[in-house]
Amino acid sequence: MTLDEECKGCLYNSQLKKVERSHSDPEKLEQFRSRVRALCANPPAHYCAPLLMRDIDRAHCEIFGGGIDYSAEKMMFNSAVLAMEEDLFANIKACSDPLAEAVKYAAAANYIDFAKLSDLDADSISVVKQAAEKTVPDAAVLSLLKSRLKSAKTLLYVHDNCGEVVFDKILIRVIRSLYPEISVTSLVRGGEIINDATRKDAEFINLGKYASVEDSGEAVPGTYLKELSPRALSLFNSCDVIISKGLGNLETLFGEGYDIFYIFMCKCEHIARRFNLAQWSTAFVHESGKA
């Protein structure tokens, strides 16, 4: 998906708030503001929001000596959701349709996104729970996913953000309990970028107990196919079922020819318009691959 004007302002404002809270050097802050304004004003024609965010982080690295640090936020959200994992998993498994229930929570958890919302705190998890309760996964897409999983041998799950990744883990656990023959591979980011999940986060939440963990080979808050590692790209070409979480992955994968089930929240107006949904609603969408 190409870069929308809404994305430019959103990324500029959210990352500037974070950087201003973290640094006090007025000269470097003004240098950073100027660099980000320039990046937003004249991005390459092929850019999408994840690539612009990568460039903003690189500018921060050049000016401040390191990427924008979300380590504290990642630890807070991963720990908070881990504390509720077993109770939530048990409740989901007790539902009449555990897969639908797990998809609801996975979709609602996409709210945990510091690229869009710079002031998230632990209370945001209550927003996720409320959103999950209101979510009704698309029945046709859910039926198709069940049909695909029933005959699949391999599943690629493309992750997005911290905290959210624990809800993804719960969905993976549910899938493996319902379809025990499936081998699951989890794809995380290849480097630290915003609050996106990396191998370090996967290890912290013990994701490897339920899936083989691979990384994209790129520090991009999405899955930019042109820069994926050969191993990561091979997974897209070989796995029977692909589930993609979040907007960054949607913006880099949608329309690229792969058969993918997308789970996300419509946090942006242009995304809501694209899928004819209300802003802040959850979405469960299937895109057919090229024949």
C-alpha positions as CSV (number, residue, x, y, z in Angstrom):
1,M,0.0,0.0,0.0
2,T,1.3,3.4,-0.9
3,L,2.0,6.1,1.8
4,D,-1.1,8.1,2.8
5,E,-0.8,11.7,3.9
6,E,-2.4,10.6,7.2
7,C,0.6,8.4,7.9
8,K,3.1,11.2,7.6
9,G,1.4,13.4,10.3
10,C,0.8,10.4,12.5
11,L,4.3,9.1,12.5
12,Y,5.8,12.6,12.9
13,N,3.6,13.4,15.9
14,S,3.8,10.1,17.7
15,Q,7.6,9.7,17.3
16,L,8.3,13.3,18.2
17,K,6.3,13.0,21.4
18,K,8.4,9.9,22.4
19,V,11.7,11.5,21.5
20,E,10.9,14.7,23.3
21,R,10.2,12.7,26.5
22,S,13.4,10.8,26.1
23,H,15.9,13.6,25.3
24,S,16.5,17.2,26.5
25,D,19.2,18.5,24.1
26,P,17.4,21.3,22.3
27,E,19.9,21.4,19.4
28,K,19.6,17.7,18.7
29,L,15.8,17.8,19.1
30,E,15.5,20.5,16.5
31,Q,17.8,18.6,14.2
32,F,15.6,15.5,14.6
33,R,12.4,17.6,13.9
34,S,14.0,19.0,10.8
35,R,15.1,15.6,9.5
36,V,11.7,14.0,10.1
37,R,9.8,16.9,8.5
38,A,12.1,16.5,5.4
39,L,11.5,12.8,5.3
40,C,7.7,13.2,5.5
41,A,7.7,16.0,3.0
42,N,9.4,14.1,0.2
43,P,9.3,10.3,0.5
44,P,10.1,8.1,-2.5
45,A,7.1,7.4,-4.6
46,H,7.0,3.6,-3.7
47,Y,7.1,4.2,0.0
48,C,4.6,3.0,2.6
49,A,4.3,3.9,6.3
50,P,6.7,1.1,7.6
51,L,9.5,2.3,5.3
52,L,9.1,5.9,6.4
53,M,9.2,4.8,10.0
54,R,12.4,2.9,9.3
55,D,13.9,6.1,8.0
56,I,12.7,8.1,11.0
57,D,14.4,5.6,13.3
58,R,17.6,5.7,11.2
59,A,17.6,9.5,11.5
60,H,17.2,9.2,15.3
61,C,20.2,6.7,15.3
62,E,22.4,9.2,13.4
63,I,21.5,12.1,15.7
64,F,21.2,10.5,19.1
65,G,23.5,7.5,18.6
66,G,20.8,4.8,18.8
67,G,17.3,3.9,17.6
68,I,14.2,5.2,19.4
69,D,14.1,3.1,22.6
70,Y,10.9,1.3,23.4
71,S,12.4,-1.4,25.6
72,A,10.6,-0.2,28.7
73,E,7.2,-0.2,27.0
74,K,7.9,-3.6,25.4
75,M,8.8,-5.1,28.8
76,M,5.7,-3.6,30.4
77,F,3.2,-4.9,27.8
78,N,4.8,-8.3,27.4
79,S,4.9,-8.9,31.1
80,A,1.3,-7.6,31.7
81,V,-0.2,-9.8,29.0
82,L,1.9,-12.8,30.0
83,A,0.4,-12.6,33.5
84,M,-3.1,-13.1,32.1
85,E,-2.1,-15.7,29.4
86,E,-3.1,-18.9,31.1
87,D,-6.5,-17.7,32.4
88,L,-7.3,-16.2,29.0
89,F,-6.3,-19.3,27.2
90,A,-8.5,-21.4,29.4
91,N,-11.5,-19.2,29.0
92,I,-11.0,-19.2,25.2
93,K,-10.7,-22.9,25.1
94,A,-13.9,-23.3,27.0
95,C,-15.9,-21.3,24.4
96,S,-18.1,-22.9,21.9
97,D,-15.8,-21.7,19.1
98,P,-12.3,-21.3,20.5
99,L,-10.8,-20.2,17.1
100,A,-13.3,-17.4,16.7
101,E,-12.7,-16.2,20.2
102,A,-8.9,-16.3,19.8
103,V,-9.1,-14.3,16.6
104,K,-11.2,-11.7,18.4
105,Y,-8.5,-11.1,21.0
106,A,-5.7,-11.2,18.5
107,A,-7.5,-8.5,16.4
108,A,-8.3,-6.3,19.4
109,A,-4.7,-6.6,20.6
110,N,-3.5,-4.7,17.5
111,Y,-4.5,-1.6,19.5
112,I,-1.1,-1.8,21.2
113,D,0.8,0.3,18.6
114,F,3.2,3.1,19.5
115,A,3.5,4.2,15.9
116,K,-0.1,5.3,16.1
117,L,-0.6,5.9,19.8
118,S,2.3,7.4,21.7
119,D,0.7,7.5,25.2
120,L,-0.2,3.9,25.7
121,D,0.1,2.5,29.2
122,A,-0.9,-0.7,31.1
123,D,-4.5,0.4,31.2
124,S,-4.6,0.0,27.5
125,I,-5.1,-3.8,28.0
126,S,-8.6,-3.1,29.3
127,V,-9.3,-1.4,25.9
128,V,-8.1,-4.6,24.2
129,K,-10.5,-6.7,26.3
130,Q,-13.4,-4.3,25.6
131,A,-12.7,-4.3,21.9
132,A,-12.5,-8.1,21.8
133,E,-15.9,-8.4,23.4
134,K,-17.4,-6.3,20.7
135,T,-15.6,-8.1,17.8
136,V,-17.4,-10.5,15.5
137,P,-15.0,-12.1,13.1
138,D,-16.2,-12.2,9.5
139,A,-18.1,-15.6,9.3
140,A,-17.0,-16.3,5.7
141,V,-13.4,-15.6,6.4
142,L,-13.5,-17.7,9.6
143,S,-15.0,-20.6,7.7
144,L,-12.4,-20.4,5.0
145,L,-9.6,-20.3,7.6
146,K,-11.0,-23.4,9.4
147,S,-11.2,-25.2,6.1
148,R,-7.6,-24.3,5.2
149,L,-6.3,-25.2,8.6
150,K,-8.0,-28.6,8.5
151,S,-5.9,-29.7,5.5
152,A,-2.7,-27.6,6.1
153,K,0.6,-29.0,7.3
154,T,2.4,-25.7,7.7
155,L,1.3,-22.2,9.0
156,L,3.3,-19.0,8.8
157,Y,2.2,-16.5,11.5
158,V,3.6,-12.9,10.8
159,H,3.7,-11.0,14.1
160,D,3.5,-7.3,14.7
161,N,3.8,-5.6,18.2
162,C,4.9,-6.3,21.7
163,G,2.1,-7.4,24.1
164,E,0.0,-8.2,21.1
165,V,2.4,-11.0,20.4
166,V,1.2,-12.8,23.5
167,F,-2.4,-12.7,22.2
168,D,-0.9,-14.1,19.0
169,K,0.7,-16.9,21.0
170,I,-2.7,-17.7,22.5
171,L,-4.2,-17.9,19.0
172,I,-1.3,-20.2,17.9
173,R,-1.9,-22.4,20.9
174,V,-5.6,-22.7,20.1
175,I,-4.8,-23.5,16.4
176,R,-2.3,-26.2,17.5
177,S,-4.8,-27.7,19.9
178,L,-7.5,-27.9,17.2
179,Y,-5.2,-28.9,14.4
180,P,-2.4,-30.8,16.0
181,E,-0.8,-31.9,12.6
182,I,0.1,-28.3,11.8
183,S,3.7,-27.1,12.1
184,V,3.7,-23.3,13.0
185,T,6.5,-20.8,12.1
186,S,6.4,-17.4,13.8
187,L,8.0,-14.5,11.9
188,V,9.2,-11.6,13.9
189,R,11.2,-8.5,13.0
190,G,14.9,-8.7,12.2
191,G,15.9,-5.8,14.5
192,E,14.6,-3.4,17.0
193,I,12.0,-0.9,15.5
194,I,9.3,0.9,17.5
195,N,7.5,-1.6,19.8
196,D,7.5,-4.4,17.2
197,A,8.2,-8.0,18.3
198,T,11.7,-9.4,17.8
199,R,13.5,-12.6,18.7
200,K,14.2,-11.2,22.1
201,D,10.5,-10.7,22.7
202,A,9.7,-14.1,21.3
203,E,12.2,-15.6,23.8
204,F,10.8,-13.6,26.7
205,I,7.2,-14.8,26.1
206,N,8.4,-18.4,25.4
207,L,6.8,-18.3,21.9
208,G,9.3,-21.1,20.8
209,K,7.3,-23.6,22.9
210,Y,4.5,-23.5,20.3
211,A,6.2,-22.3,17.1
212,S,9.5,-22.2,15.3
213,V,10.7,-18.6,15.5
214,E,12.3,-16.9,12.5
215,D,13.1,-13.3,11.8
216,S,12.5,-11.2,8.7
217,G,16.2,-10.1,8.4
218,E,15.1,-6.5,8.3
219,A,14.4,-3.8,11.0
220,V,11.3,-2.6,9.3
221,P,7.9,-2.3,11.1
222,G,6.3,-4.4,8.5
223,T,7.2,-7.2,6.0
224,Y,8.9,-5.5,3.1
225,L,9.3,-8.4,0.6
226,K,12.2,-6.8,-1.3
227,E,14.4,-6.8,1.7
228,L,13.4,-10.1,3.4
229,S,16.0,-12.6,4.2
230,P,16.0,-15.6,1.8
231,R,14.8,-17.8,4.6
232,A,11.9,-15.5,5.4
233,L,10.9,-15.2,1.8
234,S,10.9,-18.9,1.3
235,L,8.3,-19.3,4.1
236,F,5.9,-17.1,2.1
237,N,6.4,-19.4,-0.9
238,S,6.2,-22.7,0.9
239,C,3.7,-22.5,3.9
240,D,0.2,-23.7,3.3
241,V,-1.5,-21.0,5.4
242,I,-0.3,-17.4,6.2
243,I,-1.8,-15.2,8.9
244,S,-0.6,-11.6,9.0
245,K,-1.1,-9.4,12.1
246,G,-1.3,-5.6,12.2
247,L,-1.2,-2.6,9.9
248,G,2.5,-2.6,9.2
249,N,2.3,-6.1,7.7
250,L,-0.9,-5.3,5.9
251,E,0.7,-2.2,4.3
252,T,3.7,-4.1,3.1
253,L,2.0,-7.4,2.1
254,F,-1.5,-6.6,0.8
255,G,-1.6,-6.7,-3.0
256,E,1.7,-8.5,-3.4
257,G,0.2,-11.7,-4.7
258,Y,0.1,-13.9,-1.6
259,D,-2.9,-15.8,-0.2
260,I,-3.1,-14.3,3.3
261,F,-5.5,-14.0,6.2
262,Y,-5.1,-10.5,7.7
263,I,-6.0,-9.7,11.3
264,F,-5.8,-6.1,12.4
265,M,-7.5,-3.0,13.8
266,C,-8.6,-0.1,11.6
267,K,-6.6,2.5,13.6
268,C,-6.2,4.8,10.5
269,E,-9.0,6.6,8.5
270,H,-7.5,5.5,5.2
271,I,-7.4,1.9,6.2
272,A,-11.0,2.0,7.4
273,R,-12.0,3.6,4.1
274,R,-10.1,0.9,2.1
275,F,-12.0,-1.9,3.8
276,N,-15.3,-0.1,4.2
277,L,-15.1,-0.4,8.0
278,A,-15.5,2.0,10.9
279,Q,-12.3,3.5,12.3
280,W,-11.1,1.6,15.4
281,S,-13.0,-1.5,14.5
282,T,-11.3,-4.8,14.1
283,A,-10.9,-6.6,10.8
284,F,-10.5,-10.2,9.6
285,V,-9.8,-10.2,5.9
286,H,-8.7,-12.7,3.4
287,E,-6.8,-11.9,0.2
288,S,-6.5,-14.6,-2.5
289,G,-3.2,-15.2,-4.0
290,K,-2.3,-15.0,-7.6
291,A,-3.0,-18.1,-9.5
